[in-house]
Amino acid sequence: MTAPVPRLEIRNIVRSYEGRRVVDDVSLSILPGHVICLLGPSGCGKSTTLRMIAGVEMQDAGTIHVDGQLVCDTVFRVPPERRSIGLMFQDFALFPHLSVAENVAFGLRGPKPEQRARVAALLERVGLSHHIDAYPHELSGGEQQRVALARALAPRPRIMLMDEPFSGLDNRLRDGIRDETLAVLKEEGTSVLLVTHEPEEAMRMADEIALMRDGRIVQRGAPYNIYNAPADKAAVAFFSDINVLTGTVRGALTETPFGQFLAPGLPDGARVDIVFRPQHVGIDFDRAGRGPNPTALQGTPARAVVERARFMGSESLVEFRLDHDGQVLKATVPNVFLPKTGTPMWLSVRRDRCFVFPSGG
């Protein structure tokens, strides 16, 4: 059985500015109807990659293919308007002097009745048919975003490129607009490449995440796998707060306040970081200087005192200072848990939720 042809494929793309590679040997493919997110911090090369795919910029090396056909290398180049690629950006860029219907129809060709029917169908789909004759200044930010989506979808692009399209929206609107947008894109069968620096947005929308750093893709996979099997310490930290214990390998083991951790494949004397998230720190009460017994899953408990506790809405964040070496660790607890500063407690860390990396990795 032959593998499906990717709707979009980029191979070994390179782009440099003033001698610095801002996109460094990036390869990526998207199947028809799938959503892939390029996730990474500002300046990592995400938007530059998007602009090269759109045809706004030329790559220094590598090729871009749509449905198996070459659209761009360093010599040959299909013009942007002939690539069947739609674009959505943070700035919706609606034409203020055109009505909603005229904005949506802007990229359409063919008989006027057919254009009007396509516009009406898309506005119905995004819940704005009652605003068909309104103007952009009469709409809210969320409504303008949906008009921009309808306009981008009107020519039936095979691929949609989205560069931080929701970052200008109010937080209360954002989740609903994201979900509505994703539903419409899925109904249209459009392949989507979404650029964002927000892990929550990537997890919410993407079938697959490509984590980008310093111009390169450092890890790619389903959201669950990226989150639970990170490539390195920086990948863990990009998705959440982290705690880090640093130790030295002796006989493939590292000694910590929470007992020994396996460090297979690393030589004696190597420094390692044991990384875990605040939600995976267990908390137990102090019983006259004693804590719970060690277990295979939780390891050895370590005594600590409360430094600070804050209620964050859906959870509480508690900072502890370990008796062992004075290191401060964070723990999150669902609902309200606000122990007083100086309260002694015992902490444990789930072994199956810890990641061991060479220090500095």
C-alpha positions in Angstrom: 0.0 0.0 0.0 1.5 3.3 -1.1 1.9 6.1 1.5 -0.4 9.1 1.0 1.1 12.1 -0.8 1.6 15.0 1.6 -0.5 18.1 0.9 2.5 20.2 1.8 6.1 19.1 2.0 9.2 21.3 2.7 12.6 19.7 2.4 15.8 21.0 4.0 14.7 24.7 3.9 17.4 27.2 4.8 17.2 31.0 5.2 19.9 33.3 6.4 20.0 37.0 7.3 23.4 38.8 7.5 25.2 35.5 7.8 23.0 34.1 10.5 20.8 31.1 9.8 17.3 31.9 11.0 15.8 28.8 9.4 18.3 25.9 9.5 17.6 22.7 7.5 13.9 22.5 8.3 11.9 19.6 6.8 8.2 19.1 7.4 5.2 17.5 5.8 1.4 17.8 6.3 -1.2 15.3 5.1 -4.5 16.4 3.6 -6.9 17.7 6.3 -4.3 17.7 9.1 -3.3 20.5 11.4 0.4 20.9 12.3 1.6 23.5 14.6 5.1 25.2 14.5 5.6 26.0 18.1 8.5 27.9 19.6 9.6 31.2 21.2 9.7 34.5 19.3 12.6 34.7 16.9 13.1 31.0 16.4 12.3 31.1 12.7 8.6 30.1 12.7 7.2 33.1 10.8 10.1 33.1 8.3 9.3 29.4 7.5 5.7 30.4 6.9 6.6 33.3 4.6 8.8 31.0 2.5 6.0 28.5 2.1 3.6 31.4 1.1 6.1 32.6 -1.5 6.6 36.0 0.2 10.3 35.1 0.8 12.8 32.9 -1.2 14.7 30.2 0.6 18.5 30.0 0.3 18.3 26.2 0.0 15.7 23.4 0.0 12.5 22.8 -1.8 8.7 23.3 -1.3 6.1 20.9 -2.7 2.3 21.0 -2.8 0.5 17.7 -3.6 3.8 16.2 -4.8 4.5 19.0 -7.2 7.5 21.4 -6.9 6.4 25.0 -6.3 9.7 26.5 -5.3 13.4 25.8 -5.1 16.3 28.3 -5.4 15.7 28.8 -9.1 12.1 27.8 -10.0 9.2 29.6 -8.3 5.4 29.4 -8.6 4.0 32.8 -7.8 2.2 33.0 -4.4 -1.2 33.5 -6.0 -1.0 30.2 -7.9 0.0 28.0 -4.9 -3.5 27.4 -3.6 -2.4 28.6 -0.2 -4.6 30.7 2.1 -3.1 33.1 4.7 -4.3 34.3 8.1 -2.3 36.6 10.4 -2.7 38.3 13.7 -3.7 41.5 11.9 -6.9 40.5 10.1 -6.2 43.2 7.4 -9.8 43.6 6.4 -10.5 46.3 3.9 -12.3 49.0 5.9 -14.1 50.5 2.8 -15.5 47.1 1.8 -18.5 45.3 3.3 -18.2 41.9 5.0 -19.5 40.3 1.8 -17.0 42.2 -0.4 -14.1 41.4 1.9 -14.9 37.7 1.7 -15.4 37.8 -2.0 -12.2 39.7 -2.6 -10.1 36.7 -3.9 -12.9 35.0 -5.8 -13.2 34.8 -9.6 -16.1 33.8 -11.7 -19.8 34.8 -12.1 -21.1 37.2 -9.5 -24.0 34.9 -8.5 -21.6 32.0 -7.8 -19.4 34.4 -5.7 -22.3 35.6 -3.7 -23.4 32.0 -3.0 -20.0 31.0 -1.8 -19.8 34.1 0.4 -23.2 33.4 1.9 -22.4 29.8 2.6 -19.1 30.7 4.4 -20.7 33.4 6.4 -23.4 31.0 7.5 -20.8 28.5 8.5 -19.0 31.0 10.7 -22.2 32.4 12.1 -22.1 35.9 10.5 -24.7 35.7 7.8 -26.7 38.5 9.5 -23.6 40.8 9.1 -23.2 40.2 5.4 -23.7 43.9 4.5 -21.9 45.3 7.6 -18.5 46.9 7.6 -15.4 45.8 9.6 -15.6 48.8 12.0 -19.1 47.6 13.1 -17.8 44.2 14.2 -16.1 42.9 17.3 -12.6 41.5 17.2 -13.9 38.0 17.3 -16.3 38.7 14.4 -13.5 40.3 12.4 -11.4 37.2 12.9 -14.2 35.0 11.5 -14.6 37.3 8.5 -10.8 36.9 7.9 -11.2 33.1 8.1 -14.1 33.2 5.6 -12.1 35.4 3.3 -9.1 33.0 3.4 -11.3 30.0 2.8 -13.3 31.5 0.0 -11.0 30.5 -2.9 -10.9 26.9 -1.5 -7.2 26.8 -0.7 -5.6 23.4 -0.2 -3.4 24.7 2.5 -4.0 27.4 5.2 -1.0 29.2 6.8 -1.9 30.8 10.1 0.5 33.1 11.9 -0.5 33.8 15.5 -4.1 34.5 14.3 -5.7 34.5 17.7 -3.2 36.5 19.7 -5.0 39.8 19.3 -8.2 38.4 20.8 -9.5 38.8 24.3 -8.7 35.8 26.4 -12.3 35.1 27.1 -13.1 34.8 23.4 -10.0 33.0 22.3 -10.9 29.4 23.1 -14.3 29.6 21.5 -12.9 31.3 18.4 -10.1 28.7 18.1 -12.6 25.8 18.3 -14.9 27.4 15.8 -12.0 28.0 13.4 -10.7 24.5 13.7 -14.2 23.0 13.1 -14.6 25.1 9.9 -11.1 24.2 8.6 -11.8 20.5 9.3 -15.1 20.7 7.4 -13.4 22.2 4.4 -10.7 19.5 4.5 -8.0 22.2 4.5 -4.5 21.3 5.6 -3.3 23.8 8.2 0.2 25.0 9.3 -0.3 27.1 12.4 2.5 29.2 13.9 2.2 30.1 17.6 4.4 30.6 20.7 1.6 29.4 23.0 1.8 25.7 24.0 -1.8 25.7 25.1 -2.9 26.8 21.6 -0.8 24.2 20.0 -2.1 21.4 22.3 -5.7 22.5 21.7 -5.6 22.7 17.9 -2.8 20.5 16.4 -2.8 16.9 15.3 0.9 17.2 15.4 3.4 19.7 16.9 6.8 20.6 15.6 8.8 22.2 18.3 11.2 24.8 16.9 14.2 26.4 18.5 17.1 28.5 17.0 15.9 27.9 13.5 15.6 24.1 13.8 12.9 21.6 14.6 14.1 19.9 17.7 11.1 17.5 18.2 8.0 16.5 16.3 5.0 14.4 17.4 1.5 14.2 18.6 0.7 16.7 21.5 0.6 13.9 24.1 4.0 12.5 23.0 5.6 15.9 22.9 4.4 16.7 26.4 5.1 13.3 28.0 8.3 12.4 26.2 10.2 15.7 25.7 13.5 15.7 23.9 15.3 17.8 26.5 15.0 20.0 29.5 14.1 23.1 27.4 11.3 21.2 25.8 9.8 20.3 29.2 10.2 24.0 30.3 8.5 25.3 27.2 5.2 23.6 28.2 5.1 24.3 31.9 7.0 25.3 35.0 9.6 22.8 36.0 11.6 21.7 39.1 15.2 20.6 38.5 17.4 18.5 40.7 21.1 18.3 39.7 23.2 15.3 40.6 26.3 13.3 39.7 26.2 9.8 38.2 27.8 7.0 40.1 27.3 3.5 38.8 24.4 4.5 36.5 22.6 6.1 39.5 22.2 9.6 40.8 21.7 10.4 44.4 19.0 13.0 45.3 17.0 14.1 48.4 14.3 11.8 46.9 16.4 8.8 46.7 18.3 7.3 43.7 17.4 7.8 40.1 18.6 5.7 37.2 20.9 7.5 34.7 21.6 4.7 32.2 24.3 5.2 29.5 26.0 8.0 31.3 29.6 7.7 32.6 30.5 8.1 36.3 31.1 11.7 37.2 28.6 13.0 34.6 26.3 15.7 35.8 22.5 15.2 35.2 19.4 17.2 35.5 16.3 15.4 36.9 13.3 17.4 35.7 9.7 17.2 36.9 6.6 19.4 36.8 5.0 21.0 39.9 1.8 19.0 39.4 3.8 15.8 39.9 5.0 16.7 43.4 3.2 14.8 46.1 2.6 16.5 49.5 2.0 14.8 52.9 1.8 16.1 56.4 4.6 15.9 58.9 4.0 13.5 61.8 6.3 14.5 64.6 9.3 14.6 62.3 8.2 11.6 60.3 6.8 11.3 56.8 5.3 8.5 54.7 7.2 5.4 53.9 9.2 5.1 50.6 7.4 3.4 47.7 8.6 2.2 44.3 6.4 4.8 42.5 7.0 7.8 44.7 10.6 7.1 45.9 11.9 8.4 49.1 10.0 11.4 50.7 12.0 14.5 51.6 11.1 17.0 54.3 10.6 20.7 53.4 9.0 23.8 54.9 6.4 26.1 53.2 8.0 29.3 51.8 4.8 30.7 50.1 1.4 29.6 49.0 -0.9 31.3 46.5 -4.3 30.5 45.2 -4.3 30.7 41.3 -8.0 30.1 40.6 -8.3 26.4 39.6 -5.3 25.4 41.7 -2.9 26.5 44.4 0.8 27.0 43.9 3.0 26.2 46.9 6.7 26.8 47.2 8.8 24.6 49.5 12.4 24.8 50.8 14.0 21.4 51.2 15.7 20.6 54.5 18.4 18.7 52.6 20.0 21.5 50.8 17.7 24.6 50.9 16.6 24.2 47.3 13.2 25.7 46.5 10.6 23.4 44.7 7.2 24.3 43.4 4.1 22.1 43.8 0.6 22.7 42.4 -2.5 21.3 44.1 -6.1 21.4 42.7 -8.5 23.7 44.4 -7.6 25.7 47.6 -4.5 24.5 49.6 -2.8 27.4 51.5 -0.6 26.1 54.3 1.1 28.7 56.4 4.7 29.8 55.8 7.1 27.6 57.9 4.8 24.6 58.0 6.9 21.4 57.7 5.7 18.9 55.2 7.0 15.9 53.2 7.4 15.9 49.4 7.6 13.0 47.0 8.1 12.9 43.2 6.5 10.3 40.9 9.3 8.4 39.2 7.4 7.9 36.1 6.9 11.6 35.7 10.6 12.5 35.9 12.9 13.2 33.0 16.7 12.6 33.3 18.9 14.7 30.9 22.6 15.4 30.8 23.2 18.8 32.5 23.2 21.7 30.0 21.2 19.7 27.5 
